[in-house]
Amino acid sequence: MSATRGYLSITLAAALWGVAGAAAKYLFASKAVPPLLLVQIRMGLSFLLLAMTLAMVAPHLLRIRRENLRYFAVWGVLGMAAVQFTYLFTISETNVATAIFLQYLAPILTALFAFFFEGQKLGARLLACLGLAMGGSFLLIFGGTARLLVSPMGLVTGLASAGFMSFYTIYGARGVGKLSPWTLLCWGLGAGSLFWLLLDLVLLGLGRPLPGIALLAEGSMWAYFAYIAVLATIVPFGLYLMGLRSVSPTQATITGMLEPVLGGVIAYFALGEALRPVQVTGGGLIVIAVILLQMRRESRS
């Protein structure tokens, strides 16, 4: 995959996640779906649907080697499961805007990891891209009616989501160099789902059943769950992993910051939500940062 296609793949993933954040907030507020239940349904249903699809159209992608099991376990639990739960829990503790902003501190953590542990230089252009993206993110997210809403627990889980997102990207980039993105995603979801199932069994043994479990008996809820599984998980995570084949983790996390930009544009046209000039400016800064990244990559090729 070329760098241009990699950036496009990550951009499409960001657009789908932008819509998914608002959908999750709706389920929390209007349907009283607990974050822990949603993340478990999201991972479990996504795993089942993706595994069945691969079994029908590309069964060879389900075959893995024994030596890869540890990788899937680590990436599935500390990557897939942890990043989703901390992000969704932060939304429930704060608001969508704050959760997105905190999670997208991940590019800074990713760049620092690359600098300290992989010997990559933080050139002037990359630092400029980071500054433009972070400044633009703040203006876009909080330049309208949304306000920075931080509780102690929300701050902790929000920063944790940034750390787990950085880990998910860095560790995932190592996996897609050897495995198909769909193999990685499927078994990562499977490992994360198994982790949550074991946790549920422990809590059940302690007399603490999963909150909101009765919602699973409501047939109307499964349309929402199906949307979360397919268009908020399988498709965007698959696209993101595909992009990591040609885009570095730092570049990927910065490009992923298009999520609030595209989410705002979608809300403007589909829902009639206003976009203030300061928000448009913020979105423009993020777009400029992504363009500079693309120019940086092309200049090296």
PyMOL commands that set and color helices and strands:
alter all, ss='L'
color gray80, all
select helices_A, chain A and resi 3-30+35-57+59-62+66-93+96-103+106-117+124-142+152-176+181-205+213-217+221-243+249-255+258-271+277-300
alter helices_A, ss='H'
color red, helices_A
deselect
rebuild
show_as cartoon
